[in-house]
Amino acid sequence: MSSLAIITARGGSKRIPRKNIKPFLGKPILVYSIEAALSSGAFDEVMVSTDDAEIAQIAKEAGAKVPFMRSDAAANDYASTDDVIREVLTAYQAAGKNFDTFCCIYPTAPFVTARKLQTAMDMLKESESVMPVVPFSYPVQRGLRLDEQGHIGYKWPEYAAARSQDLEKIYHDCGQFYACRTEAFFREGTTDTPNMVPLVMSELEVQDIDTLEDWAIAEVKYQKMIEKEGK
């Protein structure tokens, strides 16, 4: 099956300016995603979708292709990841290039490795889509909420006395990448297909990067992950 890696890296970033090319341990964070995709050997083409000339240049220097610039409609604050994927796949199809599968990789995901991408693309042989997930570190069933008077209480009181080990394990999206069959994506309009399967990761391999504090934590965790994988 032919496969495409789509790395989504628009220029606008409100919380961390120029986030997609900000140095992460001395290297533009975008480059980590590009290098992982290229070294995985899982893709026939690795491309970056961007509306920004500087990002496009850095992407090309790192070995990715930027065959076209992202449209304004797919680069605004309201465009979804699925909108970007749709634009990319449609543009390739118009140029006579069709891919059986693809992997949409976020540009600020240094925890993505070649091995993880290889695993996800192999999983597509038996499934329609793959999502990396991580267990919540605390049982969500015992979550707390504030009422209108500002008082705190259990969201689900029936679980207040339950032992943590007796509660169902709940997972959340790692926010790193999504692998999917192209036919399934166009059929469903999203990578969240009915028979999506998980690629379960550990807490050490996951970190949302929305603030500078997140960034600092991510650099520490990344170094720990590399040390662990090197053993």
N, C-alpha and C positions, 0 to 999 in steps of 0.2 A: 504493500500500500504506500502511496506517496503521501508525504507529510510536510506540513508547513508550520514553522514556529513564528508566531505573531507576538511581538513585544510592543506593548502599548505605552507610549511615552510622549504625552502632549506637553507643551511648553508651560501652560498655566499651572501654578501651584500657590495656594493661598497661605497655608499654615507654615510651610517651609519653602521659601523662595528658591526657584531653580532646583527643586528637590531631586528631579530625575537625573541630574548630572552633578549633584553635590558630591564631593569626595567622601568616600566611605573607606576608612583605613587607607587613605592615600590614593584611591582610584575612583573615578566616577561610578556611582552606584549602578547606573544603567549597564555598565560594562560587565558586571557580574552575571547578569541574566544572559547577555549575548554570549559570553564565554561558555557558560553552562550549556546553552543550546547547541553551540558549535561543537563543543567537545563531546557531547552525548552521542553523536553519530546517528541520532534518531530522526533527523529532518533532511529533506531534500533542499530546503531553502529556509534561511533564517532572516526575517525581515523586521524592521522597526516602523511602526506607524506613528508619525509625529507631524505636528504643524510648525515645528520650530527648526530653523536652519542650523543653529548651533548643535542641537541634539542630533540632527541628521548627520552632521559632519563627524561628531564623536562616534555615532553608531557605525558609520562607514569605516572609520579608522580602526574600529574594533573588529571588523570583519562581517558585519551585518549588511543587508541590502536595504535601501530605501527607494523602491521603485517609483513611488509617488508620495506626495504630501497629503496629510489628512485634511479632509474638508472642514470648513467652518462648522457645519452642522454636527460633525462627529467630534469636534474639539471643544465644544462649549461645556459649561458646568452641568448641563442636564443630560448630556449624552451618556449612555450606559456602555459598559464593556461589550455587551451584545451588539450595540449599534456599531461600534468600531470593528468588531469581528465581521459583521455583515458587510460593511463597506469594503474591507480588505478582500474578503473572499469573492465578492461580486466584481471588484476591480480586476482581480486575477483571472476570473472566468471570462471577463470581457476581453482580456488579452490572450485568451486561449490556454491558460494554465489552470488545471483543475487538480485539487488535492483531495485524497480520500479522507484524510484525518488532519487535525491541526491541534496545536497547543498554544493557548493564549497565556503569555507569561508577563507578569507585572514587572515594571522597570526598577522598582525599589524592593527587590526580593533577593538579597544576597544569599539567603539560606537555600535557595534553589540550587541543586547540584546536577551534574550530568547524570549521575546514577538515578536520582529521583525522576528525572525526565525520561530516561530509558525505561524505568519501571512503569511509569504512567502510560507511555505509548505502547508498551507490551500488553498492558491491561486492556487496551482498546481492542485487542484481537478477540476478546471474549465479552466486551461490553460496549455501550454506546458513548459513555462519558465517564471521566474520572475527576474527582475533587480531592485535593489534599485537605485533611481535617486533623484537628487536635482535640483531645478531651478537655472540657472545662476543668480548671484546676480546683474548683469548689462546686459541690452539688447545686445545680441551679434550682432544684426543687425546694431548697431551703433558703432561697433568696428573700431579701427584705424589700419593703416598699414604704413610701411615705404617703399618708392619707392627706386629705384636704386641710386638716388641722396641723399638719406637720408632725404627726405621731408616726413612729416606726413600728412595723409589724410584719409578720410573715406573709408573703404573697400567697403561699399555699400552706395554711396552718396544719393541714392533715399530715404533712411531712416533718413537722417541727421536732418530733421525738424520734424520728427514724434514724437508724444508724447509716452513716455514709455508705458503707459497703453494701447495704441492702437497697440502695437507690439505683435506678437505671443510669448508666453512664451516658452523658449527653456530649455531643461534639459540636465544634463550630468550624467554619471555613477558615483556612490558614491565610487566605488572601495572597496567594503566591502564583498559582497558575491553574488553568482548566484545560483538560485534554478532551477532545470530542471528535466523533465522526462527523464529517461535513454534511452528509445526508440527514443525519439526526438533528443537527443544528438548524438547518433550513426547515425541516419538518416541524420542529418544536418552537423555533424562534429564539432559542436559548441553549446554553450549554447544560442547563439543569434539566436533563432528560429524565423520563420516568424511571429508567433502570440505571441511574448513575451509581457508581461504586466508589468507595473511599480509599484513599491512600493515607493511612494513619501515621502521623508524625508525633514526635515527642515535644514537650514544652521547650526543650533546648533548641529546637530547630525552627521555632516560630516566634515572630515579634512584629506587631503592628508598629509602623513608623509614621506617626502623625505629628509628633512634636520633637523638639530638640532633645528632650529628656528620653523619648523613645529611641532616638538615634544613638545616643550614648549607650543605652542599655543594649541595643542591637549589636553595636561594635564589640561589646564585652562577650555577649552570647555567641556571636559568630566565631570569635577567637577560640572560645571553649569548644564549640562544635568541631572546628578544624582540628584542635588538639585531640579530641576524642576519636575522630575518624582516622586520625593519623596513627593511632595505636594499633 
